[in-house]
Amino acid sequence: MNYNKKTVKDVEVSGKKVLLRCDFNVPQDKETGAITSDKRIVAALPTIQYLLEQGAAVIACSHLGKPKNGPDPKLSLAPVAKRLGELLEKDVIMASDVVGEDAKAKAAALKSGEIMLLENTRFEKGETKNDPELAKTMASLADIYVSDAFGAVHRAHASTAGVADYLPAVSGFLIQKELDFLGGAIANPKRPLVAILGGAKVSSKIGVINNLLEIADTIIIGGGMSYTFSAAQGGKVGDSLLEADWLDYSKEMIAKAAEKGVKFLLPVDTVCGDGFAPNAKSQVVKAGEIPDGWQGLDIGPETVKLYCAAVADAGTVIWNGPMGVFEFSAFAKGTEAMAEALSNTSAITVIGGGDSAAAVEQLGYAGKMSHISTGGGASLEFLEGKELPGVACLLDA
């Protein structure tokens, strides 16, 4: 996939109507509907402010949640419009539909320097099916399409990919940054390239491991999936998370790494607990020697030393997935140590969304990372080398 795409700065937007796909899929309080984190709205501001300053009329759109049967008042984007207006210190006109009469009338009347927000794109059944009629109607509201919703580019939906069939399509600043850092780390990394992969399951990281074995110098494995690798080598994993169907695959990956000369680092010791609970009793054992009735919940202190040494002289580090059960403080030390090690390295550090991003932010190291991805699923598919429909549809630079 070509990561070199045209951006908002490569097209004339003054006096034009711009359909801007944002990621406003914000977390909300289940009872009150109040937005509990406006991080995604804040992330969209640079592109929005640039477009407004350049004299564009901005028609923003996004999905929110997973409405089952058409419009659902609980999943309206009205609270987002209100918060966006507060952050921009200007009125955000809210449409009551996506491509209905209200949206069409408000889009037609929209003037340069004004912004409106369409209702939740998933209120339209054709959105997730990438219905060409819906995409065509959405595109008819504007002159240019700008995509800035990296969290949704791995989906071929009407508002993320389909509209690009009918409008010139470019990236916003958020997607441009993702392509620069993630694309750079994959296509042209500063070496050595070290990939740290954690999380629960081998099965969810198959494509990532396979792809990274072609380009990385070192792969570090942590989290729940390390126990499947341990068992594949004949280790005892007690009651740890284990994907028995993936033992042969794990052996193949270890063999493939050896064949390609890629360092493939697995834990040498484990912090295990006598149950999956924050107050579980814990002990440190050698990797592959977890007793029955105990389960591995974090990498051990010797593994921490090994892994921190492996990133110390890296040129680029990609990190996706925690090293242990980060939500339990007793089993968060491995993840905390990795975050601290990355904060002290001079490497380009790319944090691949999801739990690793949350860990880095909670620990206060976010400012020391080169880039924290805004898309968990999208960054994972990026690392797999998959084509992302919402990026592929943008004009090449």
N, C-alpha and C positions, 0 to 999 in steps of 0.2 A: 504494500500500500504506500502511495506517495504521501509523505507527511508534510510536504511543502505546499501549503494552501494559501490562496488569496485571503486577505483579512479586510476588515472594514476600512482600513487605511488605503486599500488598493482600488476602491470604487468611489465614485462621486455620490454622496448621500444628501447633499444640500437640496432642499425642496422636494425630496423623494419620500415616499411612504415605505417604511422598513418593517417587514414582519420579522420580529426578533424572538427566536425560540430560547427561552430561559429554563433553568431548572429551579422552579419554585416549589418543589415537592418537599415542603418544610414539615418538621415534626410539630404536632399539635397536642394540646391537653385533651384527653379523651372526653372529659366532662364538659369543659367550657369551650373547646375549640380554639383557645388562645394559642398563638404561635409560641413554642417553647425555645426555639433557636432560629434567629433570622440570618444565620451564617450564609445560607444559599442566596438570600436576597441581597445581602451586602456584596457577595462575590460577583453579582451581575452589574453592580453600579458603574464600574469603569466604562464598560461598553455602552450602557444606557446614557451616561453623562456625555460621553464622546459624541454619540449620535445626536443628542439634543443640542449640544453646543455647535455641531456642524449644520444645524438647521433641518434635520430630518424630522419627520412625524413618525413616532415609534408605536407600532402595534405589537405589544408583547404578548406572548402566549406560553403556556406551560401545562403539564398535567399535575394532579395532586391526588395521591392515594390511588385506590383501585375501585372506582365506582362500579357496582355490579350491573345495574339496569338503568342506564341513562343518568340524567341529572339527579344529584343527591345534595340537598342543601348543606349537609355536614361537610361536604368536600368542595364547597364553593371557594373560588379564589378571592372573594371579597376581603377577607382579613389580610391577604397578601397585598392587595391593592392599597389598603389603608396603611400598612407598614411601609410599603414602597414609597408612598406619598410622603410619609414622615421623614424617611431617609433622604429623599430627593428635595424635600421642602417645596413641593409643588403638587398640584392636583393630579391624581391618576384617574382617568375616566374608566369606569368599570362597565363592561358590556354584560348583558344578562344571558348571552349565549355565545356560541363559538362562530357560527357562520349564518345565524338567523338574521331576521330583519334588524334587530337592535345593533348587532355587531356591524352589519353592513352600513347602516345609517351613521353610526358613530365613526367608523373608519373613513367614510366618505367626507364627513365634516371635519376630520382631524387636520389641524394646521401644523406648519413647521414649528418645532420646539415644544410640541405637545406630546403627551404619552397616554395611551389607553392600554387596558389589559383585557384580553378575551377571557371568557369563562373557561373552566377546566376542559382541556382538549379531549379528555377521556369521557366527557359527557356525550360525545359523538361516537356511536358504535363503530364507525369506519376508521377511527383513529388508529387503533392497535392493529387493524387489518391492512393499514396503508392503502385505504380506499382511494383510487385515483380521482373520483368525483369530489370527495372531501378535500383532497390535497389541492385540486384545481380551484375550488371555491375559496379556500383559505388564501391561496396565492393571488386570487383576483382582488384581494383587499389592498395589495401592496405592489411596489415596483422592484424591491430587492428583498432577498431573504438572508438574514444573518443568524447563524447557529452559534449559541453560546452555552448550550446545555450538555456539557461533557458527560454528566451522569446518565444521559439518555441516548448517546450516540451509538450504542451497541444494539439499539432497537430500530428496525426499519418501520417506523410509524409514519402516518401522514404528515405530522408536524415536524418530524426529525429528519426525514429523508424525502418523502413524496413531493413536498412543495418545491424542492429543488429541480424537479422536472419542468416547472413552469416559470421559474424566476432565476435570475443570476444569484448564485449562492456563495457566500463567503463566511469566514469564521469571525467570531468576536474575540476579545482579548483573552478571555478565560480559556477557550479552546486552543487559541494560538500558544498559550503558555504550556498547556498539556502536551501539545504536539512537539514543542521545542524540547521539553524535558524528557517525557516518556519516549518520544520518537528518537531524540538524540541518544538516550540511554540504550535503545535497541539497535538503531542503525549505525551510530558512530560514537560508541562510548569511549570515554577517557579510561585507559586501562591501568591496572587490572579492574575488570568488571566483576563485582561480587553481588550475588543475588541471595537475599535472606528470605526463605519461604517458611511460614508457620501456618497456624490454623489447624482446624480439626481433622480434615480428611484429605488423604492422598487423591481420592477420586475427583475432588473439586480442583485439583492443581495439576492434573495429568498433562494437559496441553501446555501449561506454563513451564513445567519441568522439562518437557520434551523440547520446547522451543529454546529455552535458556541453555540447554546442553549444547546447542549449536553456537551460542555467542558468548556465554559467561566464562570467566577464568576459574571462579569458585562458586559453588552452590552450598548454602548453609541450610540445613533442615532442622526445624524446631516444631513445637506445638504437638497437638494430638497425632498428627500424621507420622511423627517420628517413630511411634511405637509399631506401626505397620512395617516400616523399614527395619526396625530392630527384630521383629518376629521373623521377617523374611530371611534374616541372617542367623536364625536359630536361637534368638534371645528369648528369655522369659519376660512376658509383659504383664503378668498378673491380671488384674481387672481393668487394665488401661483400654482406652479406645483402640479398637483394632478392626481393620477392614480386611477380613480373611480373603475376599475375592481379589484383592490387589497385591497379594504377596509376590506372585510371579512378576507382575509389572514392576514392583519395587526392586526385585533382583535385577531385572533388565536395565533399569535406570542406573543402578550402581555399576553394572558391567559397561554400559554405554559411556558413563562418565570416565571410567578407567581407560576405555578404548580411545576416547577423544582427548585425554590428558586434562580433563576438568577435575579440580579438587572437589570432592563431594563429601562435605563434613556432616557427620551425624553425632548426636549427643554421646558423650563418654560417661556421663553420670546423670542421674535423674532425681528430682525432688518428688517423692510420692506421698500420697495421703491415704488414710484408711477409709476414705469415703469422698464423695464429691460434695464438699461443703466448705464454707469459709473457715470453720473452726476445726477441720479434720486434723487428726494427729499427723505429723509429717516426719519423714526420715529421708536421708540421702543414700542412694544405693548406686552401684555401678550400672551402666546401661546394660540391658539384657538380663538383669538379675532382680527384677521386681517380684517380691513375694506374692503368693496367692492372697487375695483379700485386700491388696493394695493396688493403687493406680497412679500412673505417672501424671503429674499435674504441672510440672515446670522443668526446665533444663537445670542441671545441677551446677555447683560452683566451678568445677573443673571445666565444664562445657562453656560456661560464661567466659572464662579466661581464654579458652581456645577460639571462641567466636569473636571476642573483642580483638584478639590479636590478628584475626583474619581480615577485619575491616580497617585496621589501623593504617595500613599503607595502600588502601584501595584508591583507584582513580574515580570510579563510579560505584555507588551502592544503590541497589533497588531493594526495597523491603516491603513484603506483602504478607501479613499474618503474624499474630503474636507468638511468643515462645512458650507460653503456658496459659493457665486459666487466669488471665490478667484481671478479671473482675474480683477475684479473691486476693486480698493483699498478701497473704502468706505464700501465694503461688505466682506473684507478679514480678519477682526479682529478676528473672531472666529477661523479660520484656523491658523492664526498667533499665537493666544494664546495657542492653542493645541500644536503646534510645540514647542513653548517656554517651556510649561509645561513638555513635553516629554524630552526636552534637560536638564531639571533640576532634573529628577527623576533618582533613582538608578536602575530602572527596566530594564530588557532586552527589548529593543524597536525594533520592526520589522515593517518597513514601506512597505506596500504592493504595490509598483510600481505605475505607472500612475500619476494622479494629486497630490496625497499625497507626492509622491517622489519628484515631481517637486517643490511643495510648500516648503518642508524641505530644498531642495537644494538652492532655490532662497533666502530663509531667512537666509542662512548661518549656519543652524543647522545640516547639513549632518554629519559632523565629530563627533557629539555628539550622534548619533543614533547607536545602536548595528549593525543593518543591514538594508540596503535599497534594496529591491528586484529589479532585473533587468527585471522582466517580469510582466506586468500588467495583461494580460489575464491568464497567467499561475499561477500567485500567487493567483488570484481570484478563479480559479478552485481548487488550492491546498487547500484554505480555505474552499471550499465547500466539501472537502473530496473526490473529484473525483480522479480516477486513471489517472495519466498523462502518455500517451503512451511513450513519450521520456525518462521517468524515469523508468517506469515499465520494459522496454526492457534491462536495464543495469544489469550486473551481481551483485548478492547479495554478500555483504561482508562476 
